[in-house]
Amino acid sequence: MVQCGESLHEHVVEAGEMLVADRSAVLHMRLGGAVGFVLYDRDRCRAAAGLVSLASPGGGHERLPLRVNQCAALLLHRLVAEGSEPERIEIFALGPGLQSGRFSVNSEFGEGAPARVLLAYEPSGRGPARNAVFEVASGRMVLEGVPGD
């Protein structure tokens, strides 16, 4: 778990990393070439975050939807293992292909879980890499470098 007492702790989520963070964390994700998730339990003030690289070994993208779904499901499992109720969890999903429904965790926990997708952001065009910043204490997601989107 990422934590640092009473002061805020800045953490950059790297591609392939999955973590659980407490209210002291501010999570940064660079979305250029990646799909990012933050699953948030507002009641417990905990977040699970992960970043899935769009690049795959051998250059093929056929397994990307599976990797994205696995990341979301693993993050959900981590929060539930720490006492969160699946129906209370909010999802922030960021990256290509999300609006077309390429990720789902409902098969893991049944219909209605998690509670809701608060943000499914799919960048358009080939602008500069987007950055996302999530403040666990407030549950606030900020997207940076989103010109014209």
C-alpha positions in Angstrom: 0.0 0.0 0.0 1.2 3.5 -0.8 1.0 5.6 2.3 2.9 8.3 4.0 1.4 9.4 7.4 -0.3 12.8 7.5 1.4 14.5 4.6 0.5 13.9 1.0 2.6 11.4 -0.9 3.1 11.8 -4.7 3.4 8.5 -6.6 3.8 7.9 -10.3 2.0 4.8 -11.4 4.2 3.0 -13.9 3.0 0.7 -16.8 2.4 -2.8 -15.4 2.1 -1.6 -11.8 -1.0 -2.1 -9.6 -1.3 -0.7 -6.1 -3.6 0.3 -3.3 -3.3 3.7 -1.8 -4.7 5.5 1.3 -5.9 9.1 1.7 -2.4 10.5 1.8 -1.6 9.6 -1.8 -1.8 11.6 -4.9 -1.5 9.3 -7.9 0.0 10.4 -11.3 -0.5 8.4 -14.5 1.0 9.1 -17.9 -1.6 7.9 -20.4 0.3 8.1 -23.6 0.3 4.5 -24.9 -1.5 3.1 -21.9 -4.9 2.5 -20.3 -5.2 3.6 -16.7 -7.7 2.7 -13.9 -8.4 4.1 -10.5 -11.0 2.2 -8.5 -12.1 4.3 -5.6 -13.9 3.5 -2.3 -15.2 6.9 -1.2 -16.4 5.6 2.2 -13.1 4.1 3.1 -11.0 6.7 1.3 -8.9 4.1 -0.5 -8.0 3.7 -4.1 -6.6 0.9 -6.3 -4.7 2.0 -9.4 -3.2 0.3 -12.4 -1.7 1.2 -15.8 -1.8 -1.2 -18.7 0.6 -0.6 -21.6 -0.9 -0.7 -25.1 2.4 -2.1 -26.4 2.6 -5.9 -26.1 5.4 -8.4 -26.6 5.7 -9.3 -30.2 3.7 -6.2 -31.3 0.3 -7.9 -31.3 -2.7 -6.2 -29.7 -5.1 -9.2 -29.7 -4.6 -9.7 -26.0 -5.1 -6.1 -25.0 -8.8 -6.4 -24.0 -8.0 -9.4 -21.9 -5.1 -7.5 -20.1 -7.3 -4.4 -19.6 -10.1 -6.6 -18.1 -7.7 -8.5 -15.9 -6.2 -5.2 -14.5 -9.6 -3.8 -13.6 -10.7 -7.1 -12.0 -7.5 -7.5 -10.0 -7.8 -3.9 -8.7 -11.4 -4.6 -7.7 -10.3 -7.8 -5.9 -7.6 -5.9 -4.0 -10.1 -3.3 -2.6 -12.6 -6.0 -1.7 -9.9 -8.0 0.1 -9.3 -4.9 2.2 -12.9 -4.6 3.2 -14.5 -2.5 0.4 -18.0 -3.5 -0.8 -18.0 -4.0 -4.6 -21.2 -2.0 -5.1 -19.7 1.0 -3.4 -16.6 1.2 -5.6 -16.4 3.9 -8.3 -14.3 3.5 -11.4 -12.2 6.0 -13.3 -11.1 4.4 -16.6 -8.8 6.3 -18.9 -7.5 5.4 -22.4 -8.2 4.1 -25.9 -11.1 1.7 -26.4 -13.0 2.3 -23.2 -16.0 4.0 -24.6 -16.5 1.0 -26.9 -16.9 -1.2 -23.8 -13.7 -3.2 -23.9 -13.5 -3.6 -20.2 -15.8 -5.1 -17.7 -15.5 -6.4 -14.2 -19.2 -7.4 -13.8 -18.4 -11.0 -14.7 -16.3 -11.1 -11.6 -18.9 -9.9 -9.1 -22.2 -10.1 -10.8 -24.6 -7.5 -12.2 -24.5 -4.1 -10.6 -20.9 -4.3 -9.3 -19.0 -2.0 -9.2 -21.5 0.8 -8.5 -20.7 3.1 -11.4 -18.1 4.2 -13.9 -17.6 7.9 -13.1 -15.3 8.7 -16.0 -14.5 6.7 -19.1 -12.2 9.0 -21.1 -11.0 8.0 -24.5 -8.6 10.5 -26.1 -9.2 11.4 -29.7 -6.5 12.1 -32.2 -2.8 12.0 -31.7 -2.0 14.9 -29.4 0.5 15.1 -26.6 0.5 12.3 -24.0 -2.3 12.9 -21.5 -1.6 12.9 -17.7 -4.1 12.0 -15.0 -3.8 13.0 -11.4 -6.0 11.4 -8.7 -6.2 12.8 -5.2 -7.3 9.9 -2.9 -8.4 12.2 0.0 -10.9 14.1 -2.2 -11.7 11.5 -4.8 -10.8 14.1 -7.4 -9.5 13.2 -10.9 -7.8 15.8 -13.0 -6.8 15.3 -16.6 -3.9 17.4 -17.8 -2.8 18.1 -21.4 -6.2 17.5 -23.1 -6.2 20.2 -25.8 -9.4 20.2 -27.8 -10.8 17.0 -26.4 
